[in-house]
């Protein structure tokens, strides 16, 4: 499944945002 990639991408974006 490609869901893990989406989750990782979202997590990276959130972390980069400062959340």
VEXVEX-286739 format. One record per atom (N, C-alpha, C, O): residue number from 1; x, y, z. Coordinates in Angstrom, 3 decimals. Layout:
N
+-----+----------+----------+----------+
|   i |        x |        y |        z |
+-----+----------+----------+----------+
| NUM |        X |        Y |        Z |
...
+-----+----------+----------+----------+
END
This chain:
19
+-----+----------+----------+----------+
|   i |        x |        y |        z |
+-----+----------+----------+----------+
|   1 |    0.845 |   -1.214 |    0.000 |
|   1 |    0.000 |    0.000 |    0.000 |
|   1 |    0.875 |    1.256 |    0.000 |
|   1 |    2.008 |    1.245 |    0.480 |
|   2 |    0.325 |    2.322 |   -0.544 |
|   2 |    1.087 |    3.569 |   -0.618 |
|   2 |    0.660 |    4.523 |    0.497 |
|   2 |    1.085 |    5.677 |    0.547 |
|   3 |   -0.200 |    4.008 |    1.398 |
|   3 |   -0.686 |    4.874 |    2.486 |
|   3 |    0.474 |    5.285 |    3.388 |
|   3 |    0.535 |    6.425 |    3.847 |
|   4 |    1.396 |    4.349 |    3.642 |
|   4 |    2.534 |    4.653 |    4.522 |
|   4 |    3.327 |    5.831 |    3.979 |
|   4 |    3.763 |    6.700 |    4.735 |
|   5 |    3.515 |    5.854 |    2.643 |
|   5 |    4.272 |    6.963 |    2.040 |
|   5 |    3.550 |    8.278 |    2.300 |
|   5 |    4.180 |    9.283 |    2.628 |
|   6 |    2.233 |    8.270 |    2.152 |
|   6 |    1.457 |    9.506 |    2.393 |
|   6 |    1.600 |    9.928 |    3.851 |
|   6 |    1.801 |   11.108 |    4.140 |
|   7 |    1.497 |    8.971 |    4.767 |
|   7 |    1.604 |    9.293 |    6.193 |
|   7 |    2.982 |    9.882 |    6.484 |
|   7 |    3.104 |   10.892 |    7.178 |
|   8 |    4.014 |    9.240 |    5.947 |
|   8 |    5.374 |    9.735 |    6.183 |
|   8 |    5.528 |   11.145 |    5.618 |
|   8 |    6.120 |   12.015 |    6.258 |
|   9 |    4.994 |   11.368 |    4.417 |
|   9 |    5.093 |   12.692 |    3.805 |
|   9 |    4.378 |   13.735 |    4.667 |
|   9 |    4.908 |   14.816 |    4.923 |
|  10 |    3.176 |   13.392 |    5.107 |
|  10 |    2.414 |   14.320 |    5.948 |
|  10 |    3.160 |   14.598 |    7.238 |
|  10 |    3.241 |   15.743 |    7.683 |
|  11 |    3.716 |   13.532 |    7.848 |
|  11 |    4.457 |   13.691 |    9.115 |
|  11 |    5.649 |   14.600 |    8.901 |
|  11 |    5.937 |   15.456 |    9.737 |
|  12 |    6.348 |   14.423 |    7.785 |
|  12 |    7.515 |   15.261 |    7.502 |
|  12 |    7.075 |   16.712 |    7.325 |
|  12 |    7.731 |   17.629 |    7.818 |
|  13 |    5.967 |   16.915 |    6.621 |
|  13 |    5.466 |   18.280 |    6.400 |
|  13 |    5.074 |   18.909 |    7.732 |
|  13 |    5.402 |   20.065 |    8.000 |
|  14 |    4.372 |   18.148 |    8.562 |
|  14 |    3.943 |   18.680 |    9.860 |
|  14 |    5.152 |   19.042 |   10.706 |
|  14 |    5.171 |   20.088 |   11.354 |
|  15 |    6.170 |   18.171 |   10.701 |
|  15 |    7.374 |   18.420 |   11.496 |
|  15 |    8.085 |   19.664 |   10.964 |
|  15 |    8.585 |   20.476 |   11.742 |
|  16 |    8.128 |   19.810 |    9.646 |
|  16 |    8.796 |   20.965 |    9.045 |
|  16 |    8.044 |   22.246 |    9.406 |
|  16 |    8.649 |   23.308 |    9.553 |
|  17 |    6.711 |   22.138 |    9.547 |
|  17 |    5.903 |   23.307 |    9.897 |
|  17 |    6.155 |   23.735 |   11.338 |
|  17 |    5.982 |   24.904 |   11.684 |
|  18 |    6.559 |   22.794 |   12.168 |
|  18 |    6.838 |   23.126 |   13.561 |
|  18 |    5.808 |   22.529 |   14.494 |
|  18 |    5.776 |   22.865 |   15.678 |
|  19 |    4.946 |   21.628 |   13.969 |
|  19 |    3.932 |   20.992 |   14.812 |
|  19 |    4.557 |   19.773 |   15.474 |
|  19 |    3.888 |   19.073 |   16.235 |
+-----+----------+----------+----------+
END
